[in-house]
Every structure is written in C-alpha cells, then in structure tokens.
Amino acid sequence: MEQTPHEKTLIIIKELELSARQVAVAIGKTGSAVAKKQNQENGNKFLSEDFEKLKSFYIKKLEKIKTL
C-alpha cells in the first residue's frame, strides 16, 4: 500500500531527527501547527504540499553538503 503524504512527512522528520521548529521553518507553518499535525490533533495531518516543501527544503541542504 502506498504511503500517504502525512506518513512520508513523518518518515522524513524521523530520519533527519527534526524538531517541530525545524519542520515549521521548512514548510512555513508555526511550531504549534506542526506539533498538532505530528500528533494528528483534531484530524490535522501533513498534506502533500507540506511533504513537498519539507522534502525540497532538505534536499537543497543535502545538495549543498554534497558539494563540500
């Protein structure tokens, strides 16, 4: 079964050991909004837009590191 954008986002957060603040900066949300999405409070989940922003943000950072 294919993973949802919410599940994919959580995988990135876990693998990179990101804090809610770091995720918030990457996707342009508040830290509390990210925390609610992580805990799925009130049905809040990460959307495909959130996943794409987070993925793109950290791929760019990793590409910079790769060039060192």
PQR file of N, CA, C, O and H, with PARSE charges and radii, in Angstrom:
ATOM      1  N   MET A   1       0.833  -1.178   0.000 -0.4000 1.5000
ATOM      2  CA  MET A   1       0.000   0.000   0.000 -0.0000 2.0000
ATOM      3  C   MET A   1       0.884   1.250   0.000  0.5500 1.7000
ATOM      4  O   MET A   1       1.861   1.327   0.744 -0.5500 1.4000
ATOM      5  N   GLU A   2       0.537   2.211  -0.827 -0.4000 1.5000
ATOM      6  CA  GLU A   2       1.327   3.436  -0.934 -0.0000 2.0000
ATOM      7  C   GLU A   2       1.155   4.306   0.308  0.5500 1.7000
ATOM      8  O   GLU A   2       0.077   4.377   0.897 -0.5500 1.4000
ATOM      9  H   GLU A   2      -0.257   2.148  -1.432  0.4000 1.0000
ATOM     10  N   GLN A   3       2.233   4.954   0.681 -0.4000 1.5000
ATOM     11  CA  GLN A   3       2.204   5.804   1.871 -0.0000 2.0000
ATOM     12  C   GLN A   3       1.541   7.143   1.556  0.5500 1.7000
ATOM     13  O   GLN A   3       1.655   7.666   0.448 -0.5500 1.4000
ATOM     14  H   GLN A   3       3.109   4.896   0.203  0.4000 1.0000
ATOM     15  N   THR A   4       0.858   7.675   2.542 -0.4000 1.5000
ATOM     16  CA  THR A   4       0.205   8.975   2.396 -0.0000 2.0000
ATOM     17  C   THR A   4       1.245  10.087   2.550  0.5500 1.7000
ATOM     18  O   THR A   4       2.330   9.850   3.079 -0.5500 1.4000
ATOM     19  H   THR A   4       0.767   7.250   3.442  0.4000 1.0000
ATOM     20  N   PRO A   5       0.919  11.299   2.092 -0.5600 1.5000
ATOM     21  CA  PRO A   5       1.840  12.419   2.313  0.2800 2.0000
ATOM     22  C   PRO A   5       2.150  12.620   3.801  0.5500 1.7000
ATOM     23  O   PRO A   5       3.272  12.976   4.161 -0.5500 1.4000
ATOM     24  N   HIS A   6       1.165  12.394   4.652 -0.4000 1.5000
ATOM     25  CA  HIS A   6       1.377  12.521   6.097 -0.0000 2.0000
ATOM     26  C   HIS A   6       2.426  11.508   6.562  0.5500 1.7000
ATOM     27  O   HIS A   6       3.348  11.861   7.297 -0.5500 1.4000
ATOM     28  H   HIS A   6       0.254  12.104   4.360  0.4000 1.0000
ATOM     29  N   GLU A   7       2.289  10.270   6.141 -0.4000 1.5000
ATOM     30  CA  GLU A   7       3.242   9.224   6.536 -0.0000 2.0000
ATOM     31  C   GLU A   7       4.640   9.520   6.000  0.5500 1.7000
ATOM     32  O   GLU A   7       5.630   9.333   6.707 -0.5500 1.4000
ATOM     33  H   GLU A   7       1.540   9.983   5.543  0.4000 1.0000
ATOM     34  N   LYS A   8       4.721   9.978   4.760 -0.4000 1.5000
ATOM     35  CA  LYS A   8       6.018  10.305   4.163 -0.0000 2.0000
ATOM     36  C   LYS A   8       6.697  11.446   4.917  0.5500 1.7000
ATOM     37  O   LYS A   8       7.907  11.424   5.144 -0.5500 1.4000
ATOM     38  H   LYS A   8       3.917  10.129   4.185  0.4000 1.0000
ATOM     39  N   THR A   9       5.904  12.439   5.299 -0.4000 1.5000
ATOM     40  CA  THR A   9       6.442  13.571   6.048 -0.0000 2.0000
ATOM     41  C   THR A   9       6.982  13.113   7.393  0.5500 1.7000
ATOM     42  O   THR A   9       8.058  13.541   7.811 -0.5500 1.4000
ATOM     43  H   THR A   9       4.921  12.457   5.114  0.4000 1.0000
ATOM     44  N   LEU A  10       6.246  12.250   8.067 -0.4000 1.5000
ATOM     45  CA  LEU A  10       6.702  11.730   9.360 -0.0000 2.0000
ATOM     46  C   LEU A  10       7.992  10.929   9.216  0.5500 1.7000
ATOM     47  O   LEU A  10       8.837  10.956  10.110 -0.5500 1.4000
ATOM     48  H   LEU A  10       5.372  11.902   7.727  0.4000 1.0000
ATOM     49  N   ILE A  11       8.151  10.224   8.112 -0.4000 1.5000
ATOM     50  CA  ILE A  11       9.383   9.464   7.865 -0.0000 2.0000
ATOM     51  C   ILE A  11      10.576  10.414   7.748  0.5500 1.7000
ATOM     52  O   ILE A  11      11.629  10.165   8.335 -0.5500 1.4000
ATOM     53  H   ILE A  11       7.464  10.202   7.386  0.4000 1.0000
ATOM     54  N   ILE A  12      10.410  11.501   6.992 -0.4000 1.5000
ATOM     55  CA  ILE A  12      11.493  12.481   6.857 -0.0000 2.0000
ATOM     56  C   ILE A  12      11.847  13.059   8.221  0.5500 1.7000
ATOM     57  O   ILE A  12      13.023  13.163   8.570 -0.5500 1.4000
ATOM     58  H   ILE A  12       9.555  11.703   6.515  0.4000 1.0000
ATOM     59  N   ILE A  13      10.829  13.433   8.989 -0.4000 1.5000
ATOM     60  CA  ILE A  13      11.050  14.013  10.313 -0.0000 2.0000
ATOM     61  C   ILE A  13      11.830  13.042  11.196  0.5500 1.7000
ATOM     62  O   ILE A  13      12.763  13.438  11.895 -0.5500 1.4000
ATOM     63  H   ILE A  13       9.874  13.349   8.705  0.4000 1.0000
ATOM     64  N   LYS A  14      11.448  11.792  11.157 -0.4000 1.5000
ATOM     65  CA  LYS A  14      12.113  10.780  11.986 -0.0000 2.0000
ATOM     66  C   LYS A  14      13.545  10.534  11.515  0.5500 1.7000
ATOM     67  O   LYS A  14      14.472  10.521  12.324 -0.5500 1.4000
ATOM     68  H   LYS A  14      10.691  11.470  10.589  0.4000 1.0000
ATOM     69  N   GLU A  15      13.726  10.340  10.223 -0.4000 1.5000
ATOM     70  CA  GLU A  15      15.050  10.011   9.692 -0.0000 2.0000
ATOM     71  C   GLU A  15      16.057  11.137   9.903  0.5500 1.7000
ATOM     72  O   GLU A  15      17.232  10.881  10.166 -0.5500 1.4000
ATOM     73  H   GLU A  15      12.972  10.350   9.565  0.4000 1.0000
ATOM     74  N   LEU A  16      15.600  12.378   9.789 -0.4000 1.5000
ATOM     75  CA  LEU A  16      16.504  13.516   9.964 -0.0000 2.0000
ATOM     76  C   LEU A  16      16.489  14.062  11.389  0.5500 1.7000
ATOM     77  O   LEU A  16      17.171  15.038  11.700 -0.5500 1.4000
ATOM     78  H   LEU A  16      14.646  12.586   9.576  0.4000 1.0000
ATOM     79  N   GLU A  17      15.700  13.415  12.251 -0.4000 1.5000
ATOM     80  CA  GLU A  17      15.592  13.809  13.663 -0.0000 2.0000
ATOM     81  C   GLU A  17      15.286  15.298  13.798  0.5500 1.7000
ATOM     82  O   GLU A  17      15.979  16.026  14.508 -0.5500 1.4000
ATOM     83  H   GLU A  17      15.146  12.621  11.999  0.4000 1.0000
ATOM     84  N   LEU A  18      14.234  15.738  13.105 -0.4000 1.5000
ATOM     85  CA  LEU A  18      13.867  17.146  13.070 -0.0000 2.0000
ATOM     86  C   LEU A  18      12.935  17.515  14.214  0.5500 1.7000
ATOM     87  O   LEU A  18      12.072  16.734  14.616 -0.5500 1.4000
ATOM     88  H   LEU A  18      13.670  15.146  12.529  0.4000 1.0000
ATOM     89  N   SER A  19      13.128  18.716  14.725 -0.4000 1.5000
ATOM     90  CA  SER A  19      12.219  19.246  15.745 -0.0000 2.0000
ATOM     91  C   SER A  19      11.026  19.895  15.043  0.5500 1.7000
ATOM     92  O   SER A  19      11.058  20.140  13.837 -0.5500 1.4000
ATOM     93  H   SER A  19      13.829  19.350  14.399  0.4000 1.0000
ATOM     94  N   ALA A  20       9.988  20.166  15.806 -0.4000 1.5000
ATOM     95  CA  ALA A  20       8.811  20.842  15.253 -0.0000 2.0000
ATOM     96  C   ALA A  20       9.207  22.212  14.697  0.5500 1.7000
ATOM     97  O   ALA A  20       8.684  22.642  13.669 -0.5500 1.4000
ATOM     98  H   ALA A  20       9.962  19.968  16.786  0.4000 1.0000
ATOM     99  N   ARG A  21      10.123  22.888  15.373 -0.4000 1.5000
ATOM    100  CA  ARG A  21      10.573  24.205  14.910 -0.0000 2.0000
ATOM    101  C   ARG A  21      11.272  24.114  13.559  0.5500 1.7000
ATOM    102  O   ARG A  21      11.050  24.950  12.683 -0.5500 1.4000
ATOM    103  H   ARG A  21      10.548  22.538  16.208  0.4000 1.0000
ATOM    104  N   GLN A  22      12.117  23.098  13.389 -0.4000 1.5000
ATOM    105  CA  GLN A  22      12.829  22.919  12.120 -0.0000 2.0000
ATOM    106  C   GLN A  22      11.847  22.617  10.991  0.5500 1.7000
ATOM    107  O   GLN A  22      11.992  23.137   9.884 -0.5500 1.4000
ATOM    108  H   GLN A  22      12.298  22.419  14.100  0.4000 1.0000
ATOM    109  N   VAL A  23      10.865  21.792  11.264 -0.4000 1.5000
ATOM    110  CA  VAL A  23       9.851  21.472  10.258 -0.0000 2.0000
ATOM    111  C   VAL A  23       9.047  22.726   9.930  0.5500 1.7000
ATOM    112  O   VAL A  23       8.746  22.989   8.766 -0.5500 1.4000
ATOM    113  H   VAL A  23      10.747  21.370  12.163  0.4000 1.0000
ATOM    114  N   ALA A  24       8.702  23.497  10.958 -0.4000 1.5000
ATOM    115  CA  ALA A  24       7.921  24.721  10.765 -0.0000 2.0000
ATOM    116  C   ALA A  24       8.641  25.695   9.837  0.5500 1.7000
ATOM    117  O   ALA A  24       8.021  26.287   8.953 -0.5500 1.4000
ATOM    118  H   ALA A  24       8.947  23.283  11.904  0.4000 1.0000
ATOM    119  N   VAL A  25       9.934  25.858  10.035 -0.4000 1.5000
ATOM    120  CA  VAL A  25      10.721  26.748   9.176 -0.0000 2.0000
ATOM    121  C   VAL A  25      10.685  26.244   7.732  0.5500 1.7000
ATOM    122  O   VAL A  25      10.511  27.034   6.804 -0.5500 1.4000
ATOM    123  H   VAL A  25      10.437  25.376  10.752  0.4000 1.0000
ATOM    124  N   ALA A  26      10.845  24.960   7.546 -0.4000 1.5000
ATOM    125  CA  ALA A  26      10.903  24.379   6.205 -0.0000 2.0000
ATOM    126  C   ALA A  26       9.580  24.476   5.459  0.5500 1.7000
ATOM    127  O   ALA A  26       9.574  24.685   4.246 -0.5500 1.4000
ATOM    128  H   ALA A  26      10.986  24.319   8.300  0.4000 1.0000
ATOM    129  N   ILE A  27       8.457  24.328   6.161 -0.4000 1.5000
ATOM    130  CA  ILE A  27       7.162  24.312   5.461 -0.0000 2.0000
ATOM    131  C   ILE A  27       6.370  25.605   5.629  0.5500 1.7000
ATOM    132  O   ILE A  27       5.275  25.738   5.084 -0.5500 1.4000
ATOM    133  H   ILE A  27       8.462  24.158   7.146  0.4000 1.0000
ATOM    134  N   GLY A  28       6.919  26.558   6.381 -0.4000 1.5000
ATOM    135  CA  GLY A  28       6.257  27.844   6.524 -0.0000 2.0000
ATOM    136  C   GLY A  28       5.031  27.838   7.420  0.5500 1.7000
ATOM    137  O   GLY A  28       4.066  28.558   7.165 -0.5500 1.4000
ATOM    138  H   GLY A  28       7.809  26.451   6.824  0.4000 1.0000
ATOM    139  N   LYS A  29       5.067  27.033   8.459 -0.4000 1.5000
ATOM    140  CA  LYS A  29       3.967  26.961   9.434 -0.0000 2.0000
ATOM    141  C   LYS A  29       4.523  27.292  10.815  0.5500 1.7000
ATOM    142  O   LYS A  29       5.736  27.411  10.992 -0.5500 1.4000
ATOM    143  H   LYS A  29       5.851  26.448   8.666  0.4000 1.0000
ATOM    144  N   THR A  30       3.640  27.439  11.782 -0.4000 1.5000
ATOM    145  CA  THR A  30       4.093  27.668  13.156 -0.0000 2.0000
ATOM    146  C   THR A  30       4.496  26.342  13.787  0.5500 1.7000
ATOM    147  O   THR A  30       4.069  25.273  13.350 -0.5500 1.4000
ATOM    148  H   THR A  30       2.655  27.343  11.639  0.4000 1.0000
ATOM    149  N   GLY A  31       5.316  26.430  14.810 -0.4000 1.5000
ATOM    150  CA  GLY A  31       5.725  25.226  15.528 -0.0000 2.0000
ATOM    151  C   GLY A  31       4.546  24.501  16.133  0.5500 1.7000
ATOM    152  O   GLY A  31       4.512  23.270  16.141 -0.5500 1.4000
ATOM    153  H   GLY A  31       5.663  27.298  15.165  0.4000 1.0000
ATOM    154  N   SER A  32       3.572  25.249  16.644 -0.4000 1.5000
ATOM    155  CA  SER A  32       2.400  24.603  17.249 -0.0000 2.0000
ATOM    156  C   SER A  32       1.549  23.910  16.191  0.5500 1.7000
ATOM    157  O   SER A  32       0.975  22.854  16.456 -0.5500 1.4000
ATOM    158  H   SER A  32       3.599  26.249  16.638  0.4000 1.0000
ATOM    159  N   ALA A  33       1.461  24.491  14.997 -0.4000 1.5000
ATOM    160  CA  ALA A  33       0.703  23.846  13.914 -0.0000 2.0000
ATOM    161  C   ALA A  33       1.367  22.534  13.512  0.5500 1.7000
ATOM    162  O   ALA A  33       0.692  21.536  13.260 -0.5500 1.4000
ATOM    163  H   ALA A  33       1.927  25.349  14.781  0.4000 1.0000
ATOM    164  N   VAL A  34       2.691  22.547  13.457 -0.4000 1.5000
ATOM    165  CA  VAL A  34       3.433  21.330  13.116 -0.0000 2.0000
ATOM    166  C   VAL A  34       3.234  20.273  14.194  0.5500 1.7000
ATOM    167  O   VAL A  34       3.010  19.103  13.883 -0.5500 1.4000
ATOM    168  H   VAL A  34       3.240  23.358  13.662  0.4000 1.0000
ATOM    169  N   ALA A  35       3.314  20.674  15.454 -0.4000 1.5000
ATOM    170  CA  ALA A  35       3.120  19.724  16.556 -0.0000 2.0000
ATOM    171  C   ALA A  35       1.734  19.095  16.489  0.5500 1.7000
ATOM    172  O   ALA A  35       1.583  17.897  16.726 -0.5500 1.4000
ATOM    173  H   ALA A  35       3.496  21.624  15.707  0.4000 1.0000
ATOM    174  N   LYS A  36       0.725  19.893  16.169 -0.4000 1.5000
ATOM    175  CA  LYS A  36      -0.641  19.366  16.047 -0.0000 2.0000
ATOM    176  C   LYS A  36      -0.736  18.368  14.901  0.5500 1.7000
ATOM    177  O   LYS A  36      -1.418  17.349  15.011 -0.5500 1.4000
ATOM    178  H   LYS A  36       0.848  20.867  15.977  0.4000 1.0000
ATOM    179  N   LYS A  37      -0.052  18.665  13.800 -0.4000 1.5000
ATOM    180  CA  LYS A  37      -0.061  17.738  12.666 -0.0000 2.0000
ATOM    181  C   LYS A  37       0.676  16.448  13.019  0.5500 1.7000
ATOM    182  O   LYS A  37       0.242  15.359  12.642 -0.5500 1.4000
ATOM    183  H   LYS A  37       0.502  19.493  13.710  0.4000 1.0000
ATOM    184  N   GLN A  38       1.790  16.570  13.741 -0.4000 1.5000
ATOM    185  CA  GLN A  38       2.536  15.379  14.136 -0.0000 2.0000
ATOM    186  C   GLN A  38       1.681  14.477  15.024  0.5500 1.7000
ATOM    187  O   GLN A  38       1.735  13.253  14.913 -0.5500 1.4000
ATOM    188  H   GLN A  38       2.143  17.455  14.047  0.4000 1.0000
ATOM    189  N   ASN A  39       0.904  15.083  15.891 -0.4000 1.5000
ATOM    190  CA  ASN A  39       0.053  14.324  16.820 -0.0000 2.0000
ATOM    191  C   ASN A  39      -1.348  14.072  16.270  0.5500 1.7000
ATOM    192  O   ASN A  39      -2.179  13.441  16.924 -0.5500 1.4000
ATOM    193  H   ASN A  39       0.859  16.078  15.982  0.4000 1.0000
ATOM    194  N   GLN A  40      -1.596  14.566  15.073 -0.4000 1.5000
ATOM    195  CA  GLN A  40      -2.890  14.430  14.403 -0.0000 2.0000
ATOM    196  C   GLN A  40      -4.041  14.952  15.265  0.5500 1.7000
ATOM    197  O   GLN A  40      -5.128  14.375  15.271 -0.5500 1.4000
ATOM    198  H   GLN A  40      -0.921  15.079  14.542  0.4000 1.0000
ATOM    199  N   GLU A  41      -3.795  16.052  15.994 -0.4000 1.5000
ATOM    200  CA  GLU A  41      -4.835  16.663  16.821 -0.0000 2.0000
ATOM    201  C   GLU A  41      -5.930  17.230  15.923  0.5500 1.7000
ATOM    202  O   GLU A  41      -5.648  17.862  14.905 -0.5500 1.4000
ATOM    203  H   GLU A  41      -2.912  16.521  15.989  0.4000 1.0000
ATOM    204  N   ASN A  42      -7.165  17.000  16.309 -0.4000 1.5000
ATOM    205  CA  ASN A  42      -8.332  17.490  15.568 -0.0000 2.0000
ATOM    206  C   ASN A  42      -8.302  17.063  14.101  0.5500 1.7000
ATOM    207  O   ASN A  42      -8.812  17.772  13.234 -0.5500 1.4000
ATOM    208  H   ASN A  42      -7.393  16.487  17.136  0.4000 1.0000
ATOM    209  N   GLY A  43      -7.713  15.923  13.832 -0.4000 1.5000
ATOM    210  CA  GLY A  43      -7.662  15.405  12.465 -0.0000 2.0000
ATOM    211  C   GLY A  43      -6.643  16.095  11.572  0.5500 1.7000
ATOM    212  O   GLY A  43      -6.607  15.843  10.368 -0.5500 1.4000
ATOM    213  H   GLY A  43      -7.299  15.346  14.536  0.4000 1.0000
ATOM    214  N   ASN A  44      -5.812  16.965  12.146 -0.4000 1.5000
ATOM    215  CA  ASN A  44      -4.781  17.650  11.357 -0.0000 2.0000
ATOM    216  C   ASN A  44      -3.731  16.650  10.910  0.5500 1.7000
ATOM    217  O   ASN A  44      -3.241  15.845  11.701 -0.5500 1.4000
ATOM    218  H   ASN A  44      -5.841  17.171  13.124  0.4000 1.0000
ATOM    219  N   LYS A  45      -3.394  16.712   9.626 -0.4000 1.5000
ATOM    220  CA  LYS A  45      -2.345  15.863   9.073 -0.0000 2.0000
ATOM    221  C   LYS A  45      -1.508  16.688   8.117  0.5500 1.7000
ATOM    222  O   LYS A  45      -1.946  17.731   7.632 -0.5500 1.4000
ATOM    223  H   LYS A  45      -3.793  17.366   8.983  0.4000 1.0000
ATOM    224  N   PHE A  46      -0.302  16.214   7.851 -0.4000 1.5000
ATOM    225  CA  PHE A  46       0.524  16.859   6.848 -0.0000 2.0000
ATOM    226  C   PHE A  46      -0.085  16.580   5.481  0.5500 1.7000
ATOM    227  O   PHE A  46      -0.507  15.460   5.192 -0.5500 1.4000
ATOM    228  H   PHE A  46       0.054  15.366   8.246  0.4000 1.0000
ATOM    229  N   LEU A  47      -0.124  17.605   4.651 -0.4000 1.5000
ATOM    230  CA  LEU A  47      -0.668  17.485   3.305 -0.0000 2.0000
ATOM    231  C   LEU A  47       0.461  17.262   2.310  0.5500 1.7000
ATOM    232  O   LEU A  47       1.635  17.377   2.663 -0.5500 1.4000
ATOM    233  H   LEU A  47       0.219  18.515   4.886  0.4000 1.0000
ATOM    234  N   SER A  48       0.112  16.945   1.074 -0.4000 1.5000
ATOM    235  CA  SER A  48       1.136  16.722   0.056 -0.0000 2.0000
ATOM    236  C   SER A  48       1.983  17.978  -0.140  0.5500 1.7000
ATOM    237  O   SER A  48       3.176  17.875  -0.427 -0.5500 1.4000
ATOM    238  H   SER A  48      -0.842  16.852   0.787  0.4000 1.0000
ATOM    239  N   GLU A  49       1.388  19.155   0.011 -0.4000 1.5000
ATOM    240  CA  GLU A  49       2.138  20.410  -0.094 -0.0000 2.0000
ATOM    241  C   GLU A  49       3.196  20.496   1.006  0.5500 1.7000
ATOM    242  O   GLU A  49       4.326  20.917   0.754 -0.5500 1.4000
ATOM    243  H   GLU A  49       0.419  19.239   0.244  0.4000 1.0000
ATOM    244  N   ASP A  50       2.830  20.100   2.218 -0.4000 1.5000
ATOM    245  CA  ASP A  50       3.784  20.092   3.336 -0.0000 2.0000
ATOM    246  C   ASP A  50       4.935  19.135   3.043  0.5500 1.7000
ATOM    247  O   ASP A  50       6.101  19.470   3.253 -0.5500 1.4000
ATOM    248  H   ASP A  50       1.912  19.758   2.423  0.4000 1.0000
ATOM    249  N   PHE A  51       4.597  17.946   2.558 -0.4000 1.5000
ATOM    250  CA  PHE A  51       5.611  16.939   2.240 -0.0000 2.0000
ATOM    251  C   PHE A  51       6.578  17.468   1.188  0.5500 1.7000
ATOM    252  O   PHE A  51       7.794  17.359   1.346 -0.5500 1.4000
ATOM    253  H   PHE A  51       3.650  17.675   2.388  0.4000 1.0000
ATOM    254  N   GLU A  52       6.039  18.040   0.117 -0.4000 1.5000
ATOM    255  CA  GLU A  52       6.890  18.528  -0.969 -0.0000 2.0000
ATOM    256  C   GLU A  52       7.795  19.664  -0.500  0.5500 1.7000
ATOM    257  O   GLU A  52       8.966  19.716  -0.876 -0.5500 1.4000
ATOM    258  H   GLU A  52       5.052  18.128  -0.011  0.4000 1.0000
ATOM    259  N   LYS A  53       7.265  20.575   0.319 -0.4000 1.5000
ATOM    260  CA  LYS A  53       8.083  21.677   0.843 -0.0000 2.0000
ATOM    261  C   LYS A  53       9.213  21.153   1.726  0.5500 1.7000
ATOM    262  O   LYS A  53      10.359  21.584   1.598 -0.5500 1.4000
ATOM    263  H   LYS A  53       6.314  20.533   0.625  0.4000 1.0000
ATOM    264  N   LEU A  54       8.885  20.224   2.617 -0.4000 1.5000
ATOM    265  CA  LEU A  54       9.892  19.668   3.525 -0.0000 2.0000
ATOM    266  C   LEU A  54      10.959  18.907   2.747  0.5500 1.7000
ATOM    267  O   LEU A  54      12.155  19.078   2.985 -0.5500 1.4000
ATOM    268  H   LEU A  54       7.954  19.874   2.721  0.4000 1.0000
ATOM    269  N   LYS A  55      10.525  18.082   1.834 -0.4000 1.5000
ATOM    270  CA  LYS A  55      11.446  17.289   1.017 -0.0000 2.0000
ATOM    271  C   LYS A  55      12.383  18.202   0.221  0.5500 1.7000
ATOM    272  O   LYS A  55      13.597  18.000   0.221 -0.5500 1.4000
ATOM    273  H   LYS A  55       9.554  17.943   1.641  0.4000 1.0000
ATOM    274  N   SER A  56      11.827  19.188  -0.444 -0.4000 1.5000
ATOM    275  CA  SER A  56      12.617  20.108  -1.256 -0.0000 2.0000
ATOM    276  C   SER A  56      13.609  20.901  -0.405  0.5500 1.7000
ATOM    277  O   SER A  56      14.765  21.072  -0.793 -0.5500 1.4000
ATOM    278  H   SER A  56      10.841  19.352  -0.444  0.4000 1.0000
ATOM    279  N   PHE A  57      13.161  21.381   0.745 -0.4000 1.5000
ATOM    280  CA  PHE A  57      13.998  22.165   1.651 -0.0000 2.0000
ATOM    281  C   PHE A  57      15.236  21.379   2.062  0.5500 1.7000
ATOM    282  O   PHE A  57      16.349  21.902   2.019 -0.5500 1.4000
ATOM    283  H   PHE A  57      12.222  21.243   1.061  0.4000 1.0000
ATOM    284  N   TYR A  58      15.047  20.130   2.458 -0.4000 1.5000
ATOM    285  CA  TYR A  58      16.187  19.349   2.948 -0.0000 2.0000
ATOM    286  C   TYR A  58      17.015  18.738   1.826  0.5500 1.7000
ATOM    287  O   TYR A  58      18.205  18.491   2.023 -0.5500 1.4000
ATOM    288  H   TYR A  58      14.142  19.705   2.493  0.4000 1.0000
ATOM    289  N   ILE A  59      16.444  18.489   0.680 -0.4000 1.5000
ATOM    290  CA  ILE A  59      17.247  18.031  -0.461 -0.0000 2.0000
ATOM    291  C   ILE A  59      18.222  19.131  -0.864  0.5500 1.7000
ATOM    292  O   ILE A  59      19.385  18.858  -1.160 -0.5500 1.4000
ATOM    293  H   ILE A  59      15.477  18.689   0.520  0.4000 1.0000
ATOM    294  N   LYS A  60      17.744  20.381  -0.874 -0.4000 1.5000
ATOM    295  CA  LYS A  60      18.634  21.507  -1.204 -0.0000 2.0000
ATOM    296  C   LYS A  60      19.785  21.596  -0.206  0.5500 1.7000
ATOM    297  O   LYS A  60      20.931  21.813  -0.600 -0.5500 1.4000
ATOM    298  H   LYS A  60      16.800  20.603  -0.633  0.4000 1.0000
ATOM    299  N   LYS A  61      19.492  21.431   1.069 -0.4000 1.5000
ATOM    300  CA  LYS A  61      20.541  21.480   2.095 -0.0000 2.0000
ATOM    301  C   LYS A  61      21.544  20.339   1.910  0.5500 1.7000
ATOM    302  O   LYS A  61      22.753  20.539   2.032 -0.5500 1.4000
ATOM    303  H   LYS A  61      18.562  21.255   1.389  0.4000 1.0000
ATOM    304  N   LEU A  62      21.034  19.147   1.615 -0.4000 1.5000
ATOM    305  CA  LEU A  62      21.919  17.996   1.419 -0.0000 2.0000
ATOM    306  C   LEU A  62      22.769  18.159   0.162  0.5500 1.7000
ATOM    307  O   LEU A  62      23.922  17.728   0.133 -0.5500 1.4000
ATOM    308  H   LEU A  62      20.052  18.984   1.516  0.4000 1.0000
ATOM    309  N   GLU A  63      22.209  18.776  -0.873 -0.4000 1.5000
ATOM    310  CA  GLU A  63      22.989  19.018  -2.087 -0.0000 2.0000
ATOM    311  C   GLU A  63      24.141  19.981  -1.809  0.5500 1.7000
ATOM    312  O   GLU A  63      25.232  19.819  -2.357 -0.5500 1.4000
ATOM    313  H   GLU A  63      21.273  19.126  -0.850  0.4000 1.0000
ATOM    314  N   LYS A  64      23.903  20.985  -0.957 -0.4000 1.5000
ATOM    315  CA  LYS A  64      24.981  21.906  -0.577 -0.0000 2.0000
ATOM    316  C   LYS A  64      26.084  21.155   0.161  0.5500 1.7000
ATOM    317  O   LYS A  64      27.268  21.386  -0.082 -0.5500 1.4000
ATOM    318  H   LYS A  64      23.017  21.117  -0.511  0.4000 1.0000
ATOM    319  N   ILE A  65      25.697  20.267   1.049 -0.4000 1.5000
ATOM    320  CA  ILE A  65      26.671  19.469   1.800 -0.0000 2.0000
ATOM    321  C   ILE A  65      27.458  18.570   0.859  0.5500 1.7000
ATOM    322  O   ILE A  65      28.666  18.393   1.023 -0.5500 1.4000
ATOM    323  H   ILE A  65      24.734  20.079   1.246  0.4000 1.0000
ATOM    324  N   LYS A  66      26.781  18.011  -0.113 -0.4000 1.5000
ATOM    325  CA  LYS A  66      27.422  17.091  -1.059 -0.0000 2.0000
ATOM    326  C   LYS A  66      28.535  17.781  -1.847  0.5500 1.7000
ATOM    327  O   LYS A  66      29.514  17.141  -2.232 -0.5500 1.4000
ATOM    328  H   LYS A  66      25.800  18.155  -0.245  0.4000 1.0000
ATOM    329  N   THR A  67      28.387  19.074  -2.084 -0.4000 1.5000
ATOM    330  CA  THR A  67      29.395  19.790  -2.869 -0.0000 2.0000
ATOM    331  C   THR A  67      30.643  20.150  -2.074  0.5500 1.7000
ATOM    332  O   THR A  67      31.623  20.625  -2.649 -0.5500 1.4000
ATOM    333  H   THR A  67      27.592  19.593  -1.771  0.4000 1.0000
ATOM    334  N   LEU A  68      30.624  19.936  -0.788 -0.4000 1.5000
ATOM    335  CA  LEU A  68      31.788  20.297   0.046 -0.0000 2.0000
ATOM    336  C   LEU A  68      32.986  19.406  -0.245  0.5500 1.7000
ATOM    337  O   LEU A  68      34.042  19.572   0.365 -0.5500 1.4000
ATOM    338  H   LEU A  68      29.829  19.551  -0.321  0.4000 1.0000
TER
END
